[in-house]
């Protein structure tokens, strides 16, 4: 009896240990976990401002990318070069400009929603290219009119892997971008 029970327990552990659990479609991170990625959530919205130190080697057209999502806009994004002066056309522009640059070699290639709609889209990307989809819950910014979730699709690099929480395996989340059906 004890031997049978032991064999059943071992079999159960082997089967459950070997079966791959289904991962979430997007990597959901909290406010503190988003900071090393360059994404800052405040009571005014979600802000991102990065200068890619490897932009020339990446054959990128621009050195920098910034975006913000606030109550009064879904998403505003801007590309810029190192020598560009960012203009303050409204309060949200001023808030973005006041943020420090992150200088990561990983950066968003796409920004959209969970349904595949893309606001920042790059049609030159291969549909098969694997990216890291990071979900940003707008409710975490405590905005009055935003309870949606945006998805920021990052270019995977070793630096990105190191910026993720220790318990997150980047390879578990890499996938081709989704597109609106």
N, C-alpha and C positions, 0 to 999 in steps of 0.2 A: 504494500500500500504506500509506504513512504517512498519507495523507488518510483512508483508510477506518478505520484504527486510531484516528485522532483523532476521527472522527465517532462511532465506537462508544463511545469513552471519554466524549465529551460527552453522548451519548444516555444512557449509564448514569448519569452524574452528575445529569442532569436528572430522570430517572425516580426514582432513589433519593432525590434532594433534595425532590421534590414529593410522594412518597408519605408518608402520615402513619403514623408508627409507633404501635403500640398502647401506650397508657400503662398503667401499673399501676392496679389497681382502687382502691388506697388510696395515699396519700402516706406513704412510709416515711421517717422522719427518725431520726438518731442522737441520743444523749443530749444532746449540746451543741446541736443544732439544735432540740430540743424546749423548751429553757429560755426562749427569747424568747416562746414561746407560753404560758408559765406552767406548763408540765408539768415536774416535777422527778422524776428517777429516783434513788433512793438504794438502799443495801443493805437498807432496810426496806420498799421498795415504790415505787409511783408516787403522787405527790401533786400536787394542783392546788387553788389557793385564789385566787379573783379577785373583786374588787369592780368592777363595770362602772360607769364614770363616766357613762354615758349611759342608765342603766337606766330612768329616767323617760321620756325621749324614745323609747326602744324599747318603751314600754308593758309592760315586764317586771314581773312580780309581785314579784320579789325583786332586791335590789341585788347579791347575791353568790351564788356557787356554789363549793362545794368538793367534792372527791372524793379517795378513795384506794383503791388496790388493793394488797393485801398477801398474805402467805402464808395467813393465816387467814380471809380474806374475798375474795369475787370483786370486789365493788365496793360501796363505801359512799359515798353522795352526800348532800349537804345544801345546802339553800337558806337564805339568811339575809339580813337587812337590815343596814344600816350600824350601827344601834344595838344589834343583838343581841350577846349574849355567848355565845361558843361554849363548850359544855360538854365537859369531859374525862371521857368515860365509860369509856375504855379507853386502852391504850398508843397505838394508832393515832390516836385522836382527839387525844391530846397531841402526837403528831408533826405532825399537820396544823395544829393551833393554833400550834405553834412556827414554822411557815413564814410568810414574809413574803407579804403580799397582792400579787398582780399587779393592775394597774389598766388592763386592756385593754377596749376596746369590742367586741372579738371574744371569743366564749366558746362553750363547748359547748352545743349544743341537744339533742344525743343522745349517748349513750355505749352501746356494745354490742360485739359481736364481729364477726368477719369473715363469719359466716354469716347476719347480719341479726337476731340476737337483740338486743333492746334492754333495758338495765337502767335507764338514765335515758332515758325516752321522753317525747315531747311530742306527744300525739295531736292537738293543735290545729294543728300544722304541716301545711302543704300537702304532699302527697306529691310535688309537682312542684318545690317549693322546692329550689334547688341549694345544697348545703353542701360544705364541704371536709372529706373524710374522712381524718384523720390516724391512721395505724396506730402503736401503741405496743407494741413487742415486750417482753413482760414478762421475757423472758430477759435483757434488758439491765439489769434491776434486780438480777440475780444472786440471785433468790429461789430457795429450795430447791424449792418446790412449784408454781411458776408458769413455764410455758414457752409459754403461750398469747399471743395478740395481741388487744388491745382496740382498738376504733376510736372515736376521739373526733371527732364531727361538728361542726365549727366554723361559726359564722355568718360569712360572708365580709364583710370590710370592707377599706378601704384600709390601715388599720393592720396587719391580718393579712398583707396582701400584702407590706408592708415588713418584717414580722418573719420572713418566710420566707427561706431561703438564696437568694442572688442567682441561682443557676442553676435555681430552681424557678419555673415559671409557674403561679400559682394557677388560672388559667382552664383549664389542661390537666386539672385534677383535680376541678373543681367538678361535682357531679352530684346527682341526687335520692337520697335515702337508700334503702338497700336494706331490704327487710323479709323476715322469715322466710317461706319458702315452705311 
